[in-house]
């Protein structure tokens, strides 16, 4: 049974334990204005707190995923905009919510992801890209620097020298090049994107969500920890996972030689 919530700039629906969030300003290639950024924050909070939700799919309406900040919307605001304040209030909460989300986020990359849109794609846990899609750190083209987490994610994915090139030259990365660089997980024809994403959602909607959420926290922590800290944190998380209902079900199913029925608890 599908449920929906009405927003102005995004689409939000829940079906079979999966939340589908679609950036919905196709007339400007889903560029962010203030309203869409705050609505996405709200949608991510709803996804995190809904106990029935086991997985999130993030995509864009029309021909693009997200072209970043709507520069025309900035121009229409009276006075000079404080970009630092904009990041702290609008974009940084989105990235933090995505990385702290105790559930997997799948990006259905259906077109260009530029600027902050590229950052949001990189903040997802899995990226399934249509072969016509691309990513570009477009900031340098308007005399700005990386933001919304790109300076964190990009060098960790592609290495420092490639990250420098992509950031300082504003180079467009095609879907197939992104696959070679390890930025995306899979590339398919545009008409096959939904089915390719569904392969992941079918798995995660019935997977041991609590354990997956803990593994996401562990992988986040590993970026700024040494081996000893991670060994201790693994033991801490394993204690939590070991006391979960899904662990009990998994062990029981193994002994009974059947497929486990995980409830994400």
C-alpha positions, 0 to 999 in steps of 0.5 A, spaced: 500 500 500 502 506 497 502 513 502 504 520 499 505 526 503 504 533 499 510 538 498 511 543 493 518 542 490 518 535 491 514 528 491 514 523 497 511 517 497 512 510 501 511 503 498 513 496 500 517 499 506 521 504 501 521 511 501 521 515 494 523 522 494 523 526 487 526 533 486 520 536 483 522 542 479 524 540 472 523 546 469 530 548 472 533 541 472 531 541 479 535 546 481 535 548 489 531 554 491 530 555 499 523 551 499 526 545 496 532 545 500 527 545 507 522 540 504 528 535 503 530 536 510 523 535 512 522 529 508 529 526 510 527 527 517 520 523 516 524 517 512 528 517 518 523 517 524 518 512 520 519 505 523 516 502 517 521 505 512 527 500 510 530 504 504 530 511 501 530 512 493 532 519 491 531 521 484 530 527 480 523 529 475 524 530 468 531 530 464 536 532 470 537 529 477 539 536 480 543 542 477 545 545 484 543 551 486 538 556 482 542 562 481 536 565 478 533 564 485 539 568 488 539 573 484 531 575 486 533 575 493 534 583 495 541 584 498 547 580 497 546 573 500 551 570 505 553 563 502 556 561 509 549 562 512 545 558 506 550 552 507 549 552 514 541 552 514 540 549 507 545 544 505 549 542 510 543 539 514 541 535 508 548 532 508 548 530 515 541 527 515 543 523 509 549 520 512 546 519 519 540 516 516 540 509 519 537 506 512 540 505 506 539 511 501 539 509 493 540 515 488 537 514 481 541 518 477 537 520 471 541 525 468 546 531 470 548 532 477 551 538 478 554 543 484 550 541 490 546 536 486 553 532 485 554 533 492 547 530 494 549 524 489 555 523 492 552 523 499 548 517 497 550 510 499 549 507 492 548 510 486 545 507 480 546 511 474 542 512 467 548 511 461 546 518 459 547 521 466 553 525 468 556 529 474 560 535 475 563 539 480 561 546 477 563 550 482 569 553 479 565 555 473 562 561 477 568 562 482 566 558 488 569 552 492 566 545 493 561 545 498 555 540 501 560 535 502 564 534 496 570 536 499 569 530 503 566 525 499 570 526 492 577 525 494 575 519 498 572 516 492 577 518 487 583 520 490 586 526 491 589 528 484 583 526 480 579 530 485 583 536 484 582 535 477 575 534 477 574 540 482 578 545 479 577 544 472 569 543 473 570 537 468 564 533 467 564 525 468 560 521 464 556 515 467 561 510 464 567 514 467 564 515 473 563 507 474 570 506 472 572 511 478 568 508 483 563 513 483 557 509 481 555 502 483 552 501 476 550 504 469 544 502 465 540 504 459 535 510 462 529 505 460 532 500 465 533 505 471 527 503 475 528 496 474 535 496 476 534 501 482 528 496 484 533 490 484 536 494 490 530 496 494 527 489 493 533 487 497 534 492 502 526 492 504 527 486 507 534 486 509 536 486 517 535 494 517 538 495 524 545 491 522 545 495 515 544 502 519 550 500 524 554 498 518 553 505 515 555 508 522 561 504 522 563 506 515 562 513 516 567 513 522 572 509 519 574 515 515 577 518 521 579 513 526 585 508 526 585 501 527 584 500 534 578 505 534 575 501 529 576 494 532 573 497 539 567 500 535 566 494 531 565 490 538 560 495 540 556 495 534 556 487 534 553 487 541 547 491 539 546 487 533 547 481 537 541 483 541 537 484 535 531 481 533 533 480 526 540 476 529 535 471 533 531 470 526 537 469 522 540 464 527 534 461 527 533 461 520 540 458 519 538 452 524 532 451 520 535 451 513 530 456 511 530 463 508 530 469 514 524 473 515 527 480 517 523 485 520 529 491 521 529 490 528 
